[in-house]
């Protein structure tokens, strides 16, 4: 190993050590700022959607939107379930857990979330959270929920698995969440009801080198929401997540069509064939990268190539 490589490795280790020491203080400051942000927005009316956005522990501005919804949606059982949480340091429900003192269950196929919750932070003893390791499929999800004691009316469900999101939400029948957050694929646009075909082992990393082939279009999720009696109320402004509220508790929150609420994503998420991050801003160009991949139209219906669906 050459001296330059040794030096780079030592620098990386030093940065990581400093980060590890300072991270608790940084996260405590973020939490305090989040509490202030929540208080500043407490007066917002139901329809003031984007004004409610802010970020604490969520990847995007979902924390603020969740706070907005729990202010305007009557919640009888303040319990959440979130899956696809990775380490849980960054997640949709962590601020809800710590700020609002909700209880919840989190799932991920790895073990990093359990290490963080129970070994690397005080979250595991300060709050009522159950971190479970399970790779959820539509065949197993309800059984895993039952094992965790999840049933009936709950406050919130958050789905972000970069692939089978549509199919997992469709399969769930053990819980009836009042609020649902589900990742959508903005590249699929605001018009077509499409999703990737279901596979219990689907991985967007392996499905296509670009990592743009995953999930469902917003119209497909809005249609599924209607089937499950959930109203589409809006998207987060970066075009990553869509929000739904159960009709019987939606009150004055807006009811939007997919075409009204769709947001064009601009964040850098695509890779080149070497696996390096690359920016493809034009959505038609993104679609051309995955043009030969197959999607289901009207999920559960015929399978067609993306090239055919979008006339590329």
C-alpha positions in Angstrom: 0.0 0.0 0.0 1.5 3.3 -1.1 2.0 6.3 1.3 -0.8 8.4 -0.3 -3.3 5.6 0.1 -2.3 5.1 3.7 -2.6 8.8 4.3 -6.1 8.9 2.8 -7.2 5.9 4.9 -5.9 7.6 8.1 -7.7 10.8 7.2 -10.9 8.9 6.6 -10.7 7.2 9.9 -10.0 10.4 11.7 -13.0 12.1 10.1 -15.2 9.1 11.0 -13.9 9.2 14.7 -14.7 12.9 15.0 -18.1 12.4 13.4 -18.9 9.5 15.8 -18.0 11.7 18.8 -19.9 14.7 17.7 -22.9 13.0 16.1 -25.0 12.9 19.4 -24.6 16.6 19.9 -25.4 17.3 16.3 -28.5 15.1 16.4 -29.6 16.8 19.7 -29.3 20.2 18.0 -31.3 19.0 15.0 -34.0 17.7 17.3 -34.2 21.0 19.2 -34.5 22.9 15.9 -37.1 20.5 14.7 -39.2 21.2 17.8 -39.0 24.9 17.1 -39.9 24.3 13.4 -43.0 22.3 14.5 -44.1 25.0 16.9 -43.7 27.7 14.2 -46.0 25.8 11.9 -48.7 24.8 14.4 -51.1 27.4 13.1 -51.1 26.2 9.4 -54.5 25.4 7.9 -55.1 21.9 6.5 -54.6 23.0 2.9 -51.2 24.8 3.5 -49.3 21.8 2.5 -45.8 22.8 1.3 -45.6 25.5 4.0 -45.6 22.7 6.5 -42.4 21.1 5.2 -39.2 20.7 7.3 -36.5 18.1 7.8 -35.1 16.7 11.1 -34.4 13.0 10.7 -36.3 12.3 7.5 -34.4 12.0 4.2 -36.5 14.9 2.7 -39.0 17.2 4.3 -41.4 14.5 5.4 -41.0 15.4 9.1 -42.9 18.6 8.7 -45.6 17.1 6.6 -46.1 14.3 9.2 -46.4 16.9 11.9 -49.0 18.8 9.8 -51.0 15.6 9.3 -51.0 14.5 13.0 -52.3 18.0 13.9 -55.3 17.7 11.5 -56.0 14.0 11.6 -57.6 12.6 14.7 -55.4 9.8 16.0 -56.8 7.4 18.5 -53.9 5.0 18.6 -50.5 6.8 18.3 -48.7 3.8 16.8 -46.6 3.7 13.6 -45.0 1.0 11.5 -42.2 1.8 9.1 -40.1 -0.6 6.9 -37.1 0.0 4.8 -35.4 2.0 7.5 -31.8 0.9 7.0 -30.0 2.2 10.2 -33.0 4.3 11.3 -30.7 7.3 11.8 -32.6 8.8 8.8 -36.2 7.8 8.7 -39.8 9.2 8.5 -40.9 8.2 12.0 -37.9 9.0 14.2 -39.0 12.6 14.9 -42.5 11.4 15.5 -41.2 8.9 18.0 -39.0 11.4 19.9 -41.1 14.6 19.6 -44.6 13.2 19.9 -43.7 10.2 22.0 -45.5 7.7 19.7 -44.8 4.0 19.9 -43.9 2.0 16.8 -42.4 -1.0 15.1 -39.7 -0.7 12.5 -38.5 -3.4 10.0 -35.5 -3.8 7.9 -33.8 -6.8 6.2 -30.5 -5.9 7.9 -29.4 -5.4 11.5 -28.1 -1.8 11.5 -31.4 -0.4 12.8 -31.3 -2.8 15.8 -27.7 -1.8 16.6 -28.5 1.9 16.4 -31.7 1.7 18.5 -30.5 -0.7 21.2 -26.7 -0.2 21.3 -25.6 3.1 19.7 -28.3 5.4 21.0 -30.7 5.9 23.9 -33.7 5.5 21.7 -34.2 1.8 22.7 -34.9 2.6 26.4 -36.3 6.1 26.2 -39.1 5.3 23.7 -41.5 2.5 23.0 -40.0 1.1 19.8 -39.6 -2.4 18.6 -36.9 -2.9 16.0 -37.3 -6.1 14.0 -35.2 -7.8 11.3 -37.3 -9.2 8.5 -37.3 -9.0 4.7 -40.9 -8.3 4.1 -42.8 -9.8 1.1 -46.5 -9.8 0.2 -46.6 -13.4 1.3 -45.1 -12.7 4.8 -46.0 -9.1 5.7 -49.2 -9.7 7.5 -47.7 -12.6 9.6 -44.8 -10.4 10.5 -47.2 -7.7 11.6 -49.2 -10.1 13.7 -45.9 -11.3 15.4 -45.2 -7.7 16.3 -48.7 -7.2 17.7 -49.8 -4.9 14.9 -53.4 -5.1 14.2 -56.5 -2.9 13.6 -56.4 0.9 13.6 -53.0 2.5 13.8 -51.8 6.1 13.3 -49.3 5.8 10.5 -47.7 3.5 8.0 -44.5 4.4 6.1 -43.3 2.3 3.1 -39.9 2.8 1.4 -38.4 -0.3 0.0 -37.3 0.9 -3.4 -39.2 -1.7 -5.3 -42.3 -3.6 -4.1 -43.8 -0.6 -2.3 -47.1 -0.9 -4.3 -47.4 -4.6 -3.8 -46.7 -4.5 0.0 -49.3 -1.8 0.6 -51.8 -3.7 -1.4 -51.1 -6.9 0.6 -51.5 -5.4 4.0 -54.8 -6.3 5.7 -53.8 -6.6 9.4 -53.7 -2.9 10.1 -55.8 0.1 9.0 -53.5 3.1 9.1 -55.0 6.6 9.2 -51.9 8.1 7.5 -49.9 6.3 4.8 -46.6 7.5 3.3 -45.4 5.6 0.3 -42.4 6.1 -2.0 -43.3 6.6 -5.7 -41.2 6.6 -8.8 -41.4 10.1 -10.2 -39.7 9.1 -13.4 -42.9 7.1 -14.3 -44.8 10.5 -14.6 -48.3 11.7 -13.7 -50.4 9.8 -16.3 -49.7 6.1 -16.5 -50.9 3.5 -13.9 -47.8 1.3 -13.8 -45.5 -0.6 -11.4 -42.6 -3.0 -11.6 -43.9 -6.6 -11.7 -43.9 -8.2 -8.3 -40.9 -10.4 -7.3 -40.3 -11.4 -3.7 -36.6 -10.9 -4.2 -36.8 -7.6 -6.1 -33.8 -5.3 -5.6 -33.5 -2.0 -7.5 -29.8 -2.2 -7.2 -29.7 -5.5 -9.1 -32.7 -4.9 -11.4 -31.0 -2.3 -13.6 -27.6 -0.6 -13.3 -29.2 2.9 -13.3 -31.3 2.2 -10.2 -34.1 4.1 -11.9 -36.2 0.9 -12.3 -38.3 0.5 -9.1 -41.6 1.0 -7.5 -44.8 2.4 -8.9 -46.1 5.6 -10.6 -48.0 8.1 -8.5 -51.3 7.4 -10.4 -51.0 3.7 -9.6 -50.6 4.5 -5.9 -53.5 7.0 -6.0 -55.7 4.3 -7.5 -54.6 1.8 -4.9 -55.3 4.4 -2.2 -58.9 4.8 -3.5 -59.3 1.0 -3.3 -58.2 1.1 0.3 -60.3 4.2 1.1 -57.4 6.6 1.4 -57.3 10.1 0.0 -54.2 11.4 -1.8 -53.3 14.7 -0.1 -50.0 15.6 -1.6 -46.3 14.8 -2.3 -43.1 15.9 -0.6 -41.6 18.7 -2.7 -38.5 16.7 -3.9 -40.7 14.1 -5.6 -39.9 11.1 -3.5 -42.9 10.3 -1.2 -46.7 10.5 -1.5 -49.0 11.0 1.4 -52.5 9.5 1.9 -55.1 9.9 4.7 -58.0 7.5 5.4 -61.2 9.0 4.1 -63.1 8.7 7.4 -60.6 10.9 9.2 -59.4 13.2 6.4 -61.6 16.1 7.3 -60.6 19.3 5.5 -57.4 18.0 4.0 -57.3 18.3 0.2 -58.2 15.4 -2.1 -56.0 15.5 -5.1 -55.8 13.7 -8.4 -52.3 12.3 -9.3 -51.9 14.9 -12.0 -52.5 17.7 -9.4 -50.0 16.4 -6.8 -47.3 14.8 -8.9 -43.8 16.3 -8.4 -40.9 16.0 -10.8 -37.9 14.7 -9.0 -34.6 16.4 -9.6 -32.3 14.7 -7.1 -29.3 12.7 -8.3 -30.1 9.0 -7.9 -29.1 7.4 -11.2 -25.8 5.5 -11.8 -23.8 4.7 -14.8 -22.6 1.3 -15.8 -19.6 1.6 -13.5 -21.9 2.2 -10.6 -21.0 5.9 -10.2 -23.6 8.6 -9.4 -24.6 10.5 -12.5 -27.1 13.2 -13.0 -29.8 12.6 -15.6 -32.2 15.6 -15.2 -34.5 15.0 -18.2 -37.2 12.5 -17.4 -37.5 11.3 -20.9 -33.8 10.6 -20.9 -34.2 8.7 -17.6 -37.0 6.6 -19.2 -34.7 5.9 -22.2 -32.1 4.4 -19.9 -34.7 1.8 -18.7 -36.7 1.6 -21.9 -36.3 -2.2 -22.3 -37.5 -3.0 -18.8 -41.0 -4.3 -18.2 -43.8 -2.8 -16.2 -47.4 -3.8 -15.4 -50.1 -1.4 -16.7 -53.1 -1.2 -14.4 -51.1 -3.2 -11.9 -52.0 -6.9 -12.2 -52.8 -6.3 -15.9 -50.7 -6.7 -19.0 -46.9 -6.4 -19.1 -45.3 -3.9 -21.5 -41.9 -2.4 -22.0 -41.3 1.1 -20.8 -40.4 2.0 -24.4 -43.9 1.0 -25.5 -45.8 2.6 -22.6 -44.1 6.0 -23.1 -43.6 5.8 -26.9 -39.9 6.3 -26.7 
